[in-house]
């Protein structure tokens, strides 16, 4: 039952925030309880992500792997 509730909460967070939920969410080893932002599809979006990361709005390992607090 706990796993079903965790999945439902993950689906709701994903839909509400437009993010992907990593395996083991909200206790993922790499990103914790953050949601993964879908990959950038163009150069402008990638540049915007890096700017947001500099401002501290999101956390990025690189332009293609970013996550944010939900």
NUVEX-925984 format. One record per residue: residue in one letter; x, y, z of N, C-alpha, C in turn. Coordinates in steps of 0.05 Angstrom, whole numbers, padded with zeros to 5 digits, always signed. Layout:
REM residues N
aXYZXYZXYZ...
END
This chain:
REM residues 70
x+00016-00024+00000+00000+00000+00000+00017+00025+00000x+00040+00025+00015+00057+00048+00016+00068+00055-00012x+00075+00035-00028+00085+00040-00055+00064+00052-00073x+00040+00043-00070+00018+00054-00086+00014+00084-00080x+00014+00090-00054+00011+00119-00046+00035+00135-00056x+00059+00125-00055+00083+00139-00064+00080+00144-00094x+00071+00124-00109+00068+00128-00138+00047+00149-00145x+00025+00149-00130+00003+00168-00135+00014+00197-00130x+00028+00200-00107+00040+00226-00101+00060+00235-00122x+00075+00216-00132+00094+00222-00154+00081+00230-00179x+00060+00216-00187+00044+00224-00211+00032+00251-00208x+00022+00258-00185+00010+00284-00180+00031+00306-00181x+00054+00301-00169+00076+00321-00170+00086+00325-00198x+00088+00303-00213+00097+00305-00241+00078+00322-00258x+00052+00317-00255+00032+00332-00270+00031+00361-00262x+00033+00366-00237+00030+00394-00226+00054+00411-00234x+00078+00400-00232+00103+00416-00236+00116+00412-00263x+00106+00394-00280+00117+00389-00306+00145+00377-00305x+00150+00359-00287+00176+00347-00284+00173+00316-00285x+00196+00303-00288+00197+00274-00286+00204+00267-00257x+00194+00245-00247+00200+00236-00220+00220+00213-00222x+00243+00216-00209+00263+00195-00210+00256+00170-00194x+00269+00148-00200+00265+00124-00185+00271+00128-00156x+00255+00117-00139+00259+00120-00110+00250+00146-00098x+00237+00163-00115+00228+00189-00105+00209+00185-00081x+00210+00200-00061+00225+00225-00055+00251+00221-00041x+00262+00197-00041+00287+00192-00028+00308+00182-00047x+00309+00194-00071+00328+00187-00091+00357+00194-00083x+00376+00177-00088+00404+00181-00080+00416+00206-00093x+00409+00212-00117+00422+00233-00132+00408+00261-00129x+00382+00261-00130+00367+00287-00130+00348+00290-00106x+00347+00270-00089+00330+00272-00065+00300+00274-00073x+00287+00295-00063+00259+00298-00068+00253+00318-00091x+00273+00324-00107+00270+00343-00129+00258+00328-00153x+00247+00344-00172+00237+00333-00197+00257+00339-00219x+00259+00321-00238+00277+00325-00260+00264+00340-00283x+00276+00362-00291+00265+00378-00313+00271+00364-00339x+00251+00362-00357+00255+00349-00383+00278+00362-00398x+00292+00347-00415+00315+00358-00429+00308+00381-00448x+00327+00399-00451+00323+00422-00469+00322+00411-00498x+00306+00424-00514+00303+00416-00542+00316+00435-00562x+00327+00457-00551+00341+00476-00569+00362+00491-00553x+00379+00506-00567+00401+00520-00554+00391+00542-00535x+00370+00556-00542+00359+00578-00525+00350+00567-00498x+00336+00545-00499+00326+00532-00474+00349+00523-00457x+00370+00512-00469+00393+00503-00454+00407+00527-00441x+00410+00549-00456+00423+00573-00445+00406+00585-00422x+00379+00585-00425+00362+00595-00404+00365+00578-00379x+00368+00552-00382+00372+00534-00359+00397+00541-00344x+00418+00546-00358+00444+00552-00345+00442+00579-00330x+00427+00598-00341+00422+00623-00327+00407+00619-00302x+00386+00603-00303+00370+00597-00279+00387+00582-00258x+00405+00565-00267+00423+00551-00249+00442+00571-00235x+00452+00590-00250+00469+00611-00238+00455+00627-00217x+00429+00632-00221+00413+00647-00202+00404+00630-00178x+00407+00604-00180+00400+00586-00159+00371+00577-00159x+00357+00582-00182+00329+00574-00184+00326+00544-00188x+00346+00532-00202+00347+00504-00207+00375+00494-00203x+00379+00468-00202+00405+00456-00199+00411+00440-00224x+00434+00444-00236+00441+00429-00261+00468+00416-00258x+00470+00391-00267+00495+00377-00270+00508+00386-00296x+00492+00392-00316+00500+00403-00341+00474+00413-00354x+00475+00424-00378+00451+00435-00391+00430+00414-00395x+00437+00389-00396+00418+00367-00403+00406+00354-00378x+00418+00357-00354+00408+00344-00330+00404+00365-00308x+00380+00374-00306+00373+00394-00286+00350+00384-00270x+00349+00394-00245+00327+00386-00227+00320+00410-00209x+00296+00409-00198+00287+00431-00181+00271+00421-00158x+00271+00437-00137+00255+00431-00113+00225+00433-00120x+00209+00415-00111+00181+00416-00117+00166+00431-00095
END
